[in-house]
Every structure is written in C-alpha cells, then in structure tokens.
C-alpha cells in the first residue's frame, strides 16, 4: 500500500523564507520536508524523524505553523540554518 500525503489547500509559507547551507532557500513546508529527507547524517536523527512526520502530516493552519517552528528550531540546532531572509 502506497502512502499519500494530504496536500493542504493553503500551504504554509515561511515569511521570510529560510536560507540553509549551500544557499538553499526554503519557502514552503514541502521544501522543508525535502531538505529534511536529504540530510544524510543529522546530529539529532530522532528529532529529524519527528520533524519530518510533522512536516508531512500537517494539514490545518495550526499544525502547519507548529511544523514550521519545529523545522526552524531543528535546522538551527543542526547548524544548517544560515538566516531568515
């Protein structure tokens, strides 16, 4: 059985977008999830898994905001968050 992600009608957008290492700009939760998946050797692997679950499952505005905050905090703790543009 294949898993499907439920796409929210109004996806959360980081305002301002986040700049991560290698000048990668993350503006949406989908982009945040893609980056999270791509990080091969995180300092906090269990936290990475939790953040990814939140990013993938957030459907309403409150969940999306929480997922975005979790991602921002996690990215900073991993040392990959360069700045909020």
MOHU-V212608 format. One line per field, one symbol per residue. burial: b if it has 16 or more other C-alpha atoms within 10 Angstrom, else e. A space follows every 50 residues. Layout:
BEGIN
burial = ???
END
This chain:
BEGIN
burial = eeeeeeeeeebbbbeeebbbeeeebbbbbbebbebbeeeeebeeeeebee bbebbbbbbeeeebbebbebbbebbeeeebbbeee
END
